[in-house]
């Protein structure tokens, strides 16, 4: 069984920084991609950033230039460095991964709250 464990959320003032981490564990043959989504109250879940197996990254327009996604392949871990945070970044952030184990899993972390105060 494969699972994701997230950490790093919290409360920060506007302009501040936070780093989220997401570690995949279990019997993993290959990670096809890992990424972060977020969901603010009353809004749909949206993609924030994703990194695929070859290293290509994708970002939502709203976070380009402020957020950076990276990974440690040896640790099966993905990070989201968030800088110049805005109150609009307030949301629950969810890690998502597409992992090939005994079959392909598309799995989600439990979510971590990020709150940016003005």
VENMOTA-V733080 format. One record per helix or strand of 2 or more residues. SS is the DSSP state (~ for helix, > for strand). FROM is the first residue (numbers start at 1). TO is the last residue. If there is no record, write none. Layout:
# VENMOTA-V733080
SS	FROM	TO
SS	FROM	TO
This chain:
# VENMOTA-V733080
>	3	7
>	10	13
>	18	25
>	30	39
>	46	52
>	57	59
>	67	72
~	73	75
>	77	82
~	87	89
>	91	100
>	104	108
>	112	117
